[in-house]
Amino acid sequence: MKSKLLGMICIILLLAVASSAFAGGGGQRAGRPIELNFAHHYGAGHEATALFQAFADRIMELSGGRVNVTVFPGEALVSGRNMWDALLDGVVDIGVQDTGWALTNFPTLSASYVVGTRFNNSVVSTRAVHDFFTTSDFPENRQVKMLFAYGMTPYCLISRAPLRTLEDLRGVQIRATGSLLPAITALGGTPVGITIAETYDALLRGVADAVIVPLEALEGWNFGEIVKYVTFAPIFGAGHHYIGMNMDTWNSLPRDIQGYIEQASREAMESFTTLFDRLDESAYEFGRRQGVTFYTLPDQELNRWITALRPLELQWVNETAARGFPAREALDKIRSLADRYNAQYGN
C-alpha cells in the first residue's frame, strides 16, 4: 500500500515538474527565451541596421531575457519584394518592407504614396506614416500586426545625365516604386520597378538611367559612385516602411511580452524620426566630394511637372474605391496627418 502511495506521489511530482517546464506561454520552456527572427533589406553598414539591432536588443532588455530577436539584414531570409507573403506565411516573425515594393498588397495603406502629399522632412513623414499604419482599421491591418513605421525625406531624382525639364525625362528609364511608377509614365519616362537592393547594379549596367529616392541613397546605397546628377523636385512624396509581425506569432505571445514589444516599437519609431534628415546632410557632402551636380527645379518648370501628375490622384481614388476599399478615407487621413506634422515639425 505504501509503495503504491509513493508511486502516485512520484507521478504527481513528475507531472508538476513537466508542467512548470512549459510555463510562460507560446511554448516557451522555463529558462529558454522565445525565439523570433527579424528580417530586413538594409546592408550591414547602413545606420538603419544599427537601429533595428537596437530595437531587437531593447525587446530582450525589457522582457528580462525572455525574448531573443535574431536580426537578418541584407535580404538574408527573404527579399524585400516578398516580405508581405513571408509575414503572412510565418516564414518571418518580424519584417520590414517598403509598401511600394508590393503595391497590390496595400490597397488602402498605399494612399501614403499617392503623389501630391507633401512631407517636409523625415520627422514629418515618420510620425505621419507611423500613425497611419498603426492606428488605421484597414484590411491590411487585420492581416499583420503593425509594430511601427517610419518615413524618409522627400524624394529626389538621382541620375546619370541632367534631368531639368519634362523634355529631358522622355524615354529615360527611372527606377521607382509604388504610385511613382505611373507618375514616371505621366512625366514621359519609362518606369523600372525593382527594389532598392537591385538598383546599384541596374544603374551600373544601364538597365536604369535614374532613380527616385531620398538623397541619403547617394551615400547609403553608394549611388554617388556611379551617377553624378541630382534634381530636387518636391512633388514625389517620401518613402514609407512598415515593421510588421506575423499575426499568429503576435497572438501567441503573453500579454506582458506584447506590451514590451509595443514599448520597444514606440521607442524605435522615435529613433527613426531624424535618421534620414541626418543621412541626407551627410549624403550631400558625400556627393560634393564625388563631383555630383545638384539642381533644384525652378517654379515655372515645377508647375509643368505638377500639371502632368494631377490626374493620377483622382485615378487612384476611383480605381481603389471601385475595388471596394475606402480610398478617399485613407487619402484624407494620411494628408491630414502630414499637414498636422508639417505644422509642428516642418521647418
N, C-alpha and C positions, 0 to 999 in steps of 0.2 A: 504493500500500500504506500509505504514511504517512497519507494523507488518510482512509483507512478506519479506521485505528487511532485517529486523532484524533477521528473521528466517534463511535466506540464509547466513547471516554473521556468525551466530552461528554454522551452519553446516560446513562452511569453516574452522572456528576456531577449531572445534572438529576434523575434518579430519587432520588438520595440527598437532595437538597435538598427534593424534594416529600415524601419520607418523613418527614423531620425536621419539616416544617411542620405535620404532623398528629400529632406525638408528644404524649403526655400523657394518652391515654385519653379515652373519651367523645366523640370527635370534636373535641377541643379543639385549635385551631390554636395554634402557637407564638406567645407574646406576647399571646394573647387569652384572657381568663378564661372559665371555664364559667359560663354564664348560667342562673340559676334564678329563678323567681318565687315569691313567698310571699304568700299571701292571708289576710286575717283580717277580722273584722267590727267591731272597735273603731273609734270615730271618731278623728280626728286628734289631738284634745286629751286622750284618755284616757291614763293613765300606762302601761297595758299596751302601747300603741302604741310608746311610747318604749323599752320593754324589748324588744319584738320587733325594732325597728330596731337596738338594741344587739346583739342576737343575730345579725342579718344582718351587721353590721359586724365582729363577732368572727370569723365564719367567713372573711371576706375577710382579716382580720389574720392568723389562724392559718395560712391557706393561702398566705400571702405574695402575695396578689393574684390567685391562680389561680381563685378562685370569687367571683362577684359575685351577690349575692342582692338582687333588687329587691322591695321591700315594697309591697303594695297594701292599704291599710286601708279600712275603711268599706264592705265588700262590693263593692268596685270591680270585682273579677274574677268573683266568684260569691257567691251568698247563703250564709249560714251553714247554712241548711237543706240545701243541695245540695252541701256541701263533700265529703262522702264519695264521692259519684259523680264529682265533679270530680277527686279524687285518684286514683280507680281508672282513670279515662279518660285521665289525663295532662294535663288542662286546666290543672291546678295542680300545680306541683312540690312545694311545701310549703304546708300549710294548717292552720288552726285550726278546731276545731269543739267545741261542747258536744254530748256524745253524746246528751243528752236531746232534741236537735232532730231526730234521725233514729233513734229508738229501735230500730226494726226492723233496722237495720244492725248493731246491737251486742247479739246475743243473750246473750253471757256478760259482756262488759265493762259492760253496763248494770247489773250487780249493784251497782256503786258508787252507784246511785241508789235501790236498794230502801229504802223508808222504814224507819227504825229503827236505821240505822247512825249513830253519833254522831261528829262531827268537831268538836273543841272550838274550833279556830281554823284560820286558813289555813295555818299551818305544818304542822299535823297533816294536813289534807286534801291539801295539795300533796305532801308526802312519801309519804303512803299511796297516792294515785292514780298518782303517778309510778312507784312500784314496781309497782303493779298493772298499769298499761298497758304498761310497757316490759319486764317480766320474765315475763309470762304467755305460755303457749303455747296460746292460744285461737284459734278460726278467724279472728277479725278481725286478729290479729297477723300472720297469714300473707299478708294481702292488702295491707297498708300498713305501711311502716316507721315504727314509733312512735319519735319522737325524744325527746320528753319530755311530761310532763303537769303540770298544776297544778290546785289546788283553791281554792275560795273559802271565806269564813267561813260559819257556819251560816245557813241561810235564815231570813227573817222575812216577815211579811205587811205589805205597804205598800198602803194602801187609801184610798179616797175617803170612807169612813164608818167609824166604830169597829167593830172585829170582836173581841169579847171573850168570846163564848160560842158553843157549837155552833149555837144558835138564830140568832145573828147571821149565820152563814155560809149559811143556807138560800137557795138561788137566786142567790147572789152570783156574778157572772162573774169568775173568777180566772185570770189568765194564769200558766201554768207549763209545764214540760217534763218529759219522761221519766216516771218512776213517780209523779211528783207529780200527773199528770193523773187517774189513778184514785183517788189519795189525796183529791183535792178532791171527787170524786164521793162517796167514802165519808164525807166530813165534811158532805155536804149541799150543797156549792157546785156551780157549773157551770164546768167547765174550759174554758179558752180556749188552744188550742195554737198560739201564734205565737212568733216569735223575739224576742229582747230588742230588736233594732233596730226592730221594729214596735210595741213596747209603748207608747212615749210617746204616739203618735198614737191608739192604741186607748184609753188612759186618758183622753185629752183629749176624744175623741168619745163616750165612754161605752160603747164596744164591750167594754171590760174595766172592772170596778169595783175590782179589786185585782190585785196581782202578788206571787208568792212568789219572792224574790230575796235575795241578801245585802244588808245595809244599805247598802253602798257605792253601790248603784244609785240611792239617794236623791239623791246628788250627781253621780256619774259619768254617769248617764243622765238627770239633771235631773228625776227624778220628783217631787222635793220641791217643784217649782214648781206642781204641779197636784194632788198628794194630800197629805193632812195628818194621816194616822194610821199608826202603826207598831205592830204587835203582835209581841212576841218569844215564839216558841213552839218550843223546841229539839227538834223531832221530825221536821223535814223534810229533814235531811241537809244537804248542801252541793253547790254546782255544780262540775262537773268538765269540764275541757277537755283534749283531746289535741292535740299538734302532730305531724302525720304527713307522710311523704314518699311520693310515688308510688314503688312498688316497682321498676319498671323504671328510673326515674331513679336511684334509690339503687344498684341493681346495676350501672349503667353507670359509676359513679364509681370512680376509682382508690382503692385501699385507704387510702392516706395521707389523701386528701380525706375519705373516710368517717370516719377517725379524728378529723380536725379538727372535722367536723360533730358527732360524738358528744361531743367535749370541750366545744364551744360549747353543746350541748344541756344537758349537766350543769350548766354554769355558769348558763345561763338559768333552769333549774329552781330553783336556789338563789336567784336574784334575785326569783322569784315567791313564795317562801315567806312573806314578811311583807307583801307588797304589799296584800292585801285586808284584813288587820288594820289597817294604817295608813289605808287608804281608808275603813274603817268608822268609825274615830275622827274623821276629817275630815268624813264624811257626817253623823255625829251632831251635830257643831257646826253644820254647814250646815242640818240640819233644824231645830234650835232657832232659828236665825235666821229660818227660813221659817215659824215658828209650828207646826211639826209636833208632835203629841202622841205620846209614847212610852209603851207599856204592855206589861208582862210578865204572861203568864198565871199565875195562882196555881196551886199544885199540884193542888188539887181539880178545877179546870176542865181543866188539862192532862191529867190522868188520863182524863177523859172523851174527849178527842181521841185519846189513845193507844189506848184500848179500841176506838174506832171504826176505827182503822187496822190493828189487829193481824192481821186475816185476809189482808191484802194480801201479806205476806211469803210465807206458805205458798202462796198462789195463784201468785205469780211463780215460785217454785221448781218447783211441779208443772207449770205450763204450759211453762216453759223446758225442763225435763227431758223432757217429752213430745215436744218437737221434736228431741230427740237431743243436747242441749247439756249440759255439766257444770255445772248450775245451782248445786247445793249446794257444789261445789268452789269456784266463783267467789265465791259469797257468803261462804263461810268464809274465803277468802283476803283479801278486802277488809276484813272485820271484824277479822281477826287483825292486819292492818296498821294499821287505825285504832286498835285497842286498844294496840298497841305504841307508836305515835307519840303517842297521848294520854298514855300513861305518861311519855314523855320530854319532850313539849313542850306538854302540855295545859293548863298553868296560864296 
